[in-house]
Amino acid sequence: MSGEQAQAPQDAETSETTTGDIETGADAVVRALENAGVEHLFGVQGGAIMPVYDALYHSEMDHITMAHEQGAAHAADAYGIVSGEPGVCMATSGPGATNLVTGIADANMDSDPLIALTGQVPTEFVGNDAFQETDTIGVTSPITKANVFANDSETVGTDVGTAFALAKRGRQGPTLVDLPKDVTKGDASEDPGTPETPDTYNPPETAEPEAVAEAADVLAEADRPVILAGGGVIKAEASEEIREFAKEHEIPVVTTMPGIGAFPEDHELSLEMAGMHGTGYANMAITMTDCMLAVGTRFDDRLTGGLETFAPDAEVIHVEIDPAEVSKNVEADYPLIGDAKAVTKQLATAMPRSPACDEWREQVQQWKDEYPMDYAAPEDDPVKPQYVVEAFDNATDDDAIVTTGVGQHQMWACQYWTYKEPRTWVSSHGLGAMGYGVPATIGAKLAAPDKDVVCFDGDGSFLMTCQELSVAVRENLDITIVVLNNAAIGMVRQWQDAFFGERHMASEYPWIPDFDTLAEAFGARGFRIDTYEEVEEVVEEALAYDGPSVVDAHIDPGENVYPMVPSGGDNGQFALSEDQL
């Protein structure tokens, strides 16, 4: 298996095996998924994957036929984020497999648990440029945690089980199994058993005790400590440990964008998100801190800005399960290699005392007062997008799930919704894939059918995958999609205004359809917002509708996202308006 060489297995992962005859490789593939406890799969049929779909015919697993393979990958990705179990997507060879690539790359950038199963031409045709042939292993090797070309009908089920286990264990990520048609049609009889990782794959659990003790002493001595909670906190189910640790020692908490929800944003210690569009107080805290406890983050450029100005006076304690991420971007003074949950518990035990930082907390509160996340909303102006986000937040429960596409709407959704629970924020972070929102909403709802799921999308992002609305209608999913419609690729337009002399090349979309009418054509309910007076009633009706609804919210086309740190800039020098850039 490329990247993670499969050898003798260990560490059985999940559920009970299913009984029944296995006659073909395709039967073994399906059995492996059943043994893993898979309930939902997302995919699109096709020639080379057809034997696997035929074997699915008698399975109790629920296959969700998507409108496009990219939608299948994004739906599976979101399912994995919300459920904590790997999402499964399927596609045929050639264009089917390549259409999955965006979703696989997204999962790889965000360390999301995902397994992709792709059909492939029969083994004897591989390399001959056969119909719908693509070197799927070659294409996806750079964007998967592990991938394998299945070459034996008797072992293909084990290949799938291993891929499932690897997607979930250690640093999570996408895996892929390429399935030649002759292998899935070939004779097989062995039950693949429960998913197991190779015995050579042993990600660290706990950090070295001496290193933990040293880091704890440094943190206890800090005058201006801050906790930076990344997406790895949520992946490791370490949110409760981080919350307890922060509250016990009264240390302010900043999150990365993937870490949103790891710490409740209504708590007095919360500084919310840092980085390019983070809060002013979060960015001031990470700029002025003298000791940063960073947990489960890879310090990407959207967080750090210019590395030379990122936390320049801080001693950095970096808790990370993947050694390759330690000191890759930000130098770690105290690297703690291990699982975020386990290492946080180690630190909690090792702390000799709480840091004496009353003055620091007062300073942080002063920044909160100085740089509030507020906005002007004159009644006679077009509707502000922030107002729409807050209206939906106020009308839903604390555990409601928010999904987004990518762009300005994504930033407003993370800035103006108050997140209190992990796994309630579902978005494309590292890859920044427009079109993520609608299919992700489908995956999120299937993972959490009893929770409200609200998608904030942009008009440009919605147009890329709105065909998946047909799936939501077919499955009668109770979801609400809010298109913050400014007739533009708004983030591009904002950058053009700031850095390209207001030359709006290919960023304005005056030709977009009426999204409320389009929703009705799909069989969903369509709503429209043009004025503030309409917001409350539309929010209530859209959420109350038992099925998919789309709200076409016509917002102020000139509204921009602030605070903003220019790419590569100093987080402590964030702009609050365009004239400060």
JOLINWO-V268289 format. One record per run of one state. SS is the DSSP state (helix for helix, strand for strand, loop for the rest). FROM is the first residue (numbers start at 1). LEN is the number of residues. Records with the same first field share a line. If there is no record, write none. Layout:
BEGIN
SS: FROM-LEN ; FROM-LEN
END
This chain:
BEGIN
loop: 1-1 ; 3-6 ; 11-13 ; 36-4 ; 44-6 ; 57-5 ; 66-3 ; 84-3 ; 92-3 ; 111-3 ; 121-2 ; 126-10 ; 144-2 ; 151-5 ; 169-5 ; 186-1 ; 188-9 ; 199-10 ; 222-3 ; 230-1 ; 236-3 ; 250-2 ; 256-14 ; 274-6 ; 289-2 ; 296-5 ; 305-2 ; 310-5 ; 321-2 ; 326-8 ; 338-2 ; 351-7 ; 371-12 ; 384-1 ; 395-6 ; 405-3 ; 416-9 ; 427-9 ; 448-5 ; 475-5 ; 486-2 ; 489-1 ; 500-8 ; 509-6 ; 523-2 ; 530-2 ; 545-4 ; 556-8 ; 565-6 ; 574-1 ; 576-2 ; 581-1
strand: 2-1 ; 9-2 ; 24-1 ; 40-4 ; 62-4 ; 87-5 ; 114-7 ; 146-5 ; 174-7 ; 187-1 ; 197-2 ; 225-5 ; 252-4 ; 270-4 ; 291-5 ; 315-6 ; 334-4 ; 383-1 ; 401-4 ; 425-2 ; 453-6 ; 480-6 ; 488-1 ; 508-1 ; 525-5 ; 549-7 ; 564-1 ; 575-1
helix: 25-11 ; 50-7 ; 69-15 ; 95-16 ; 123-3 ; 136-8 ; 156-13 ; 181-5 ; 209-13 ; 231-5 ; 239-11 ; 280-9 ; 301-4 ; 307-3 ; 323-3 ; 340-11 ; 358-13 ; 385-10 ; 408-8 ; 436-12 ; 459-16 ; 490-10 ; 515-8 ; 532-13 ; 571-3 ; 578-3
END
